[in-house]
Amino acid sequence: MGTVFLFNFLRFLLLAFELLVIARVLLSYVDTDPRRRSALGQLLVAITEPVLAPIRNLLPKGGMFDFSPLVVILVLGVIIRSLPG
């Protein structure tokens, strides 16, 4: 019973992080100036950047497109679906 709770809690955390990445991507269309970023935008960047930055550095430059959120969402999806329960 304890392991089921643990896997469900881990699944919840990964889904929450996935939603934060999606929110950051959507907010980037509205909150475009990094110098005048809203408080919500600053919070989303602070939470997601430690995961997105290393992946962004590994990927080839895609012009003006940043594919690191897509990679993170795909990897999180694979991890979530591979969890037992």
Rosetta constraint file for C-alpha pairs under 8 A:
AtomPair CA 1 CA 5 HARMONIC 6.52 0.50
AtomPair CA 2 CA 6 HARMONIC 6.22 0.50
AtomPair CA 3 CA 7 HARMONIC 6.12 0.50
AtomPair CA 4 CA 8 HARMONIC 6.12 0.50
AtomPair CA 4 CA 85 HARMONIC 6.67 0.50
AtomPair CA 5 CA 9 HARMONIC 5.98 0.50
AtomPair CA 6 CA 10 HARMONIC 6.12 0.50
AtomPair CA 7 CA 11 HARMONIC 6.03 0.50
AtomPair CA 7 CA 83 HARMONIC 6.79 0.50
AtomPair CA 7 CA 84 HARMONIC 7.11 0.50
AtomPair CA 7 CA 85 HARMONIC 7.22 0.50
AtomPair CA 8 CA 12 HARMONIC 6.12 0.50
AtomPair CA 8 CA 85 HARMONIC 7.73 0.50
AtomPair CA 9 CA 13 HARMONIC 6.27 0.50
AtomPair CA 10 CA 14 HARMONIC 6.22 0.50
AtomPair CA 11 CA 15 HARMONIC 6.11 0.50
AtomPair CA 11 CA 80 HARMONIC 5.85 0.50
AtomPair CA 11 CA 83 HARMONIC 7.56 0.50
AtomPair CA 12 CA 16 HARMONIC 6.06 0.50
AtomPair CA 13 CA 17 HARMONIC 6.20 0.50
AtomPair CA 14 CA 18 HARMONIC 6.14 0.50
AtomPair CA 14 CA 76 HARMONIC 6.63 0.50
AtomPair CA 14 CA 80 HARMONIC 7.00 0.50
AtomPair CA 15 CA 19 HARMONIC 6.23 0.50
AtomPair CA 15 CA 76 HARMONIC 7.80 0.50
AtomPair CA 15 CA 80 HARMONIC 7.74 0.50
AtomPair CA 16 CA 20 HARMONIC 6.29 0.50
AtomPair CA 17 CA 21 HARMONIC 6.30 0.50
AtomPair CA 17 CA 48 HARMONIC 7.82 0.50
AtomPair CA 18 CA 22 HARMONIC 6.33 0.50
AtomPair CA 18 CA 72 HARMONIC 7.83 0.50
AtomPair CA 18 CA 73 HARMONIC 5.97 0.50
AtomPair CA 18 CA 76 HARMONIC 6.95 0.50
AtomPair CA 19 CA 23 HARMONIC 6.04 0.50
AtomPair CA 20 CA 24 HARMONIC 6.14 0.50
AtomPair CA 20 CA 44 HARMONIC 6.66 0.50
AtomPair CA 20 CA 48 HARMONIC 7.23 0.50
AtomPair CA 21 CA 25 HARMONIC 6.31 0.50
AtomPair CA 21 CA 44 HARMONIC 7.70 0.50
AtomPair CA 21 CA 48 HARMONIC 6.36 0.50
AtomPair CA 21 CA 69 HARMONIC 6.43 0.50
AtomPair CA 21 CA 73 HARMONIC 7.59 0.50
AtomPair CA 22 CA 26 HARMONIC 6.23 0.50
AtomPair CA 22 CA 69 HARMONIC 7.64 0.50
AtomPair CA 23 CA 27 HARMONIC 5.93 0.50
AtomPair CA 23 CA 44 HARMONIC 7.71 0.50
AtomPair CA 24 CA 28 HARMONIC 6.04 0.50
AtomPair CA 24 CA 41 HARMONIC 7.06 0.50
AtomPair CA 24 CA 44 HARMONIC 5.87 0.50
AtomPair CA 24 CA 45 HARMONIC 7.07 0.50
AtomPair CA 24 CA 48 HARMONIC 7.99 0.50
AtomPair CA 25 CA 29 HARMONIC 7.15 0.50
AtomPair CA 25 CA 69 HARMONIC 7.45 0.50
AtomPair CA 26 CA 30 HARMONIC 7.43 0.50
AtomPair CA 27 CA 31 HARMONIC 5.72 0.50
AtomPair CA 27 CA 41 HARMONIC 6.96 0.50
AtomPair CA 28 CA 32 HARMONIC 5.53 0.50
AtomPair CA 31 CA 37 HARMONIC 6.06 0.50
AtomPair CA 31 CA 38 HARMONIC 7.14 0.50
AtomPair CA 31 CA 41 HARMONIC 7.17 0.50
AtomPair CA 32 CA 37 HARMONIC 7.48 0.50
AtomPair CA 33 CA 37 HARMONIC 6.10 0.50
AtomPair CA 37 CA 41 HARMONIC 5.75 0.50
AtomPair CA 37 CA 42 HARMONIC 6.24 0.50
AtomPair CA 38 CA 42 HARMONIC 6.19 0.50
AtomPair CA 39 CA 43 HARMONIC 6.19 0.50
AtomPair CA 40 CA 44 HARMONIC 6.18 0.50
AtomPair CA 41 CA 45 HARMONIC 6.14 0.50
AtomPair CA 42 CA 46 HARMONIC 6.09 0.50
AtomPair CA 43 CA 47 HARMONIC 6.22 0.50
AtomPair CA 44 CA 48 HARMONIC 6.01 0.50
AtomPair CA 45 CA 49 HARMONIC 5.35 0.50
AtomPair CA 46 CA 50 HARMONIC 7.50 0.50
AtomPair CA 48 CA 52 HARMONIC 6.17 0.50
AtomPair CA 49 CA 53 HARMONIC 5.53 0.50
AtomPair CA 50 CA 54 HARMONIC 7.28 0.50
AtomPair CA 51 CA 55 HARMONIC 7.05 0.50
AtomPair CA 51 CA 72 HARMONIC 7.90 0.50
AtomPair CA 52 CA 56 HARMONIC 5.99 0.50
AtomPair CA 52 CA 68 HARMONIC 5.83 0.50
AtomPair CA 52 CA 69 HARMONIC 6.57 0.50
AtomPair CA 52 CA 72 HARMONIC 7.20 0.50
AtomPair CA 53 CA 57 HARMONIC 6.22 0.50
AtomPair CA 53 CA 68 HARMONIC 7.84 0.50
AtomPair CA 54 CA 58 HARMONIC 6.45 0.50
AtomPair CA 55 CA 59 HARMONIC 6.33 0.50
AtomPair CA 55 CA 68 HARMONIC 5.74 0.50
AtomPair CA 55 CA 71 HARMONIC 7.82 0.50
AtomPair CA 55 CA 72 HARMONIC 7.97 0.50
AtomPair CA 56 CA 66 HARMONIC 7.35 0.50
AtomPair CA 56 CA 67 HARMONIC 7.38 0.50
AtomPair CA 56 CA 68 HARMONIC 5.19 0.50
AtomPair CA 59 CA 67 HARMONIC 7.83 0.50
AtomPair CA 59 CA 68 HARMONIC 7.48 0.50
AtomPair CA 61 CA 66 HARMONIC 7.95 0.50
AtomPair CA 62 CA 66 HARMONIC 6.55 0.50
AtomPair CA 62 CA 67 HARMONIC 7.42 0.50
AtomPair CA 67 CA 71 HARMONIC 6.48 0.50
AtomPair CA 68 CA 72 HARMONIC 6.18 0.50
AtomPair CA 69 CA 73 HARMONIC 6.08 0.50
AtomPair CA 70 CA 74 HARMONIC 6.15 0.50
AtomPair CA 71 CA 75 HARMONIC 6.11 0.50
AtomPair CA 72 CA 76 HARMONIC 5.99 0.50
AtomPair CA 73 CA 77 HARMONIC 6.05 0.50
AtomPair CA 74 CA 78 HARMONIC 6.35 0.50
AtomPair CA 75 CA 79 HARMONIC 6.24 0.50
AtomPair CA 76 CA 80 HARMONIC 6.00 0.50
AtomPair CA 77 CA 81 HARMONIC 6.11 0.50
AtomPair CA 78 CA 82 HARMONIC 6.13 0.50
AtomPair CA 79 CA 83 HARMONIC 6.48 0.50
